[in-house]
């Protein structure tokens, strides 16, 4: 009788332990991190997309036009609808260690932990070969067209108990250039960074 009771108790505890392990796994999957020596000393055009969760959308766009009648533009449309997703108990996005230390150039980073988030980085550079005097070429506008729709949960699956984004003091140390950074912890968020530069020759 005693042995039977012990076996029964162990059997009853099994599903509960499995449930705890599954919850911990989901929490781990909603943790995105760039650390160590990742991209340290890198030079030039640097781009990184990192996501932990479901249905996240990320884009890094670059457009460069050089010439007599140069015209540069970038277009992005991010949209989702009708999907269901779980909301993690904890969401964290972090850049630490010596990541990107001593790097230089144009760095565009999208980092997300959670679900149904949209992130965009865009850099548009236009160098027209004509002077603005006597021509309209120098007035051609550089453009970034971006659109992102916030997503909602048709049937809420809970709420994120804690959300944290951070860049540690040791990361990005000594970086030189243009840095675009989107960090999201949570669900149904939309963020973007845009850099537009138009250069015309002097007289």
KAHUZI-V143658 format. One line per field, one symbol per residue. psi: psi as a letter, one per 20 degrees, with the letter a starting at -180 (. if undefined). burial: I if it has 9 or more other C-alpha atoms within 8 Angstrom, else O. Layout:
psi = ???
burial = ???
This chain:
psi = gggghghgghhhhghghhgghgghghhhikoppobckpjpjqqboppppppobqkqpqpoppppppaglpoqrpppoppqqjqqqqoqhppppqpackpjpjrqbopppppqobqlqpppppppppnqiqqipjqihijppqqpoqppppqqpgopkaqphqppqqoqhiqjpjppbpppppppobqlqpqqppoppppqqr.
burial = OOOOOOOOOOOOOOOOOOOOOOOOOIIOIIIIOIIOIIIIIIOOOIOOIOIIIIOIIIIIIOIOIIOOOIIIIIOOOIOOOOOOIOIIIIIIIIIIIIIIIIIIIIIIIIIIIIIIIIIIIIIIIIIIIIIIOOOOIIOOOIIIOOOIIIIOIOOOOOOIOOIIIOOIOIIIIOIOOOOIIIIIIIIIIIOIIOOIOIOIOOO
